């Protein structure tokens, strides 16, 4: 039985790449029954749901679902967290942690106390360096 959390995991496990991955990441889960996958897509993201991208997404989901789903979209803001929103939230948290760690380093504190400045937007988490 697929639910909103299961949808996020399914997309991550599917190995879908490129524009079809963007489509999946921006889609919110509504329901899955009888081979029909219903998703929401914000009107601002409607450009992502080209027929080729929908086919690529369905094909990528087939190994996980056991059948290639028929995907139907509702144009509406997703009610739950999308993979895109979750990834951005996690990225922002890693960025905040990297900045905090850097700014609290004793050597950095000494340099700042001596007049050094940190270049805005120059601090990155190690996994993004």
N, C-alpha and C positions, 0 to 999 in steps of 0.2 A: 504494500500500500504506500503510494508516494504522497508525501506532504511537502510543505514549503522548505523545511530543512533538508529533507531527502532530495529535493530538486537541486539545491545548491551542491550537495555532495555528488549527485549524479552528473552534473555539468563538469565538476572538477575531475571526476573519474573518466569521463567520456573521451578525453584527449582532443576535443574539438579545438580547432585553431583558427586564426585569422578572423575575417569578418563574421563568420558563423559563431565564433566564440564571443565576439562582441554582442551579437544578437542574444545569445544565451545569457550572457552576463547582465544585460539590461532588462531581461524579461523576469516578470514576477510569476510565481506559480499560482494557478487557480485550481486545477483539478487534472486528474488522469484516470480515465475509465474507458474500457472497451477499445483500447488502442488510440484514443483521442486525448491529446495533451493540450490543455487550455492554459494559455499564458496571457498575462497583461504586458503591455508595452506602452510606455509614456508616449503621448503624441510627439514630443520632441525627438523621440528615438525611432519614429515610424520608418525613417529612411533605411534603417538596418534590416528591415524584413523583406528584402527582395526575394523573389521566388527561388533563386539559386541558393541563397543563404539559408532559407527555410529547409530546402532539400538536403543541404549539407549538414545542418543541425540534426534533422531527423535521422539521417544515415549514421551520424556519430553516436546517437542515442540508442540505436538498434541493438548493439551488443549488450548494453546494460539492461534494456527493457525486454529483450527477447523478441521484439517485433518493431519494425520501423513505424514510429507513431505518426498519426496525422496531427499536425500542429495547427491550432486555431488561436488567433490573437484577438484580444479585446483591447481597444485603445483606451487606456486609463492608467493613471498613476498606480504602479504596483503597491499593494497594501502591505506587503511584508518587505523584508530586506532582500534586495537583489544581490547577486554575486558582485556586481560592480560596486554597489554601496558598501558591502562588507569589505571588499578589497581596499577601497579608498579609506574606510575607517581604520583598518589595520595598518595601512601605509602611514596615515596621519599619526597614529599612536607610535609607530616605530620612529617617525621623524621627531616627534616631541621627546621621546626617550633619548634619542641621539643628541638632540640639542641640550637637554638637561644634563646628560652625562658629560658632554664636552664643557659646558659652562661651569660645572661643578668640579672640574679637574683642578687640583691645586696649582699645577704649572700654568694653566690657562688663566686662573684667577690672578696669579702673580703678574703675568704679562698684562692683563687688563688693568690691574692696579698701577702698572708702570706706564700706562697711556696707550697700550695697544688697542686696536679695534678689531672686531669680528666683522668680516665682510658679510653683508646680508645674504641669506640663502646659500651660504657656502658650506654649511654643515649637512652631511648626508649620513644615513645609517650605513653600516658596513656592508650590508647586502645590496646596497644601491650605489656604492662608491665606484 
